[in-house]
Amino acid sequence: MVFVTLIALIITHIPAIIMFIVGWSIREKRPKATKILYILATVYTIIGLGICGTILISI
């Protein structure tokens, strides 16, 4: 069961990782968009850790 939860943790953080990579690649051309992507990726990670942390605690 823990293995499934860890896989879910990885899958739920893929969008945040993609947002970070896209922000990193456009940081020179569009600094404002980069800042927005970094903020969204951070919020997504915090929410994802909260949801998966709750699932891990309930096991």
C-alpha positions in Angstrom: 0.0 0.0 0.0 2.9 2.4 0.8 4.4 1.6 -2.7 1.1 2.7 -4.3 1.1 5.9 -2.3 4.7 6.7 -3.3 3.8 6.2 -6.9 0.8 8.5 -6.5 3.1 11.1 -4.9 5.4 11.0 -7.9 2.6 11.1 -10.4 0.9 14.1 -8.7 4.2 16.1 -8.8 4.9 15.6 -12.5 2.9 18.8 -13.5 4.9 20.8 -10.9 8.2 19.5 -12.3 7.1 20.3 -15.8 6.1 23.9 -14.8 9.5 24.3 -13.2 11.3 23.1 -16.3 9.3 25.3 -18.6 9.9 28.3 -16.3 13.6 27.6 -16.3 13.7 27.4 -20.1 11.9 30.8 -20.6 13.5 32.7 -17.7 15.6 34.9 -20.0 12.8 35.9 -22.5 9.8 36.2 -20.1 10.8 36.8 -16.5 7.2 37.6 -15.4 5.9 34.3 -16.8 8.7 32.5 -15.2 7.9 33.9 -11.8 4.2 32.9 -12.2 5.2 29.4 -13.2 7.5 29.1 -10.2 4.7 30.2 -7.9 2.2 27.8 -9.4 4.7 24.9 -9.2 5.4 25.7 -5.5 1.7 25.9 -4.6 1.0 22.7 -6.5 3.8 21.0 -4.7 2.6 22.2 -1.3 -1.0 21.1 -2.0 0.2 17.8 -3.4 2.3 17.1 -0.4 -0.6 17.9 1.9 -2.9 15.5 0.1 -0.4 12.7 -0.2 0.8 13.3 3.4 -2.7 12.8 4.6 -3.0 9.6 2.6 0.3 8.3 4.1 -0.7 9.1 7.6 -4.0 7.3 7.2 -2.3 4.0 6.2 
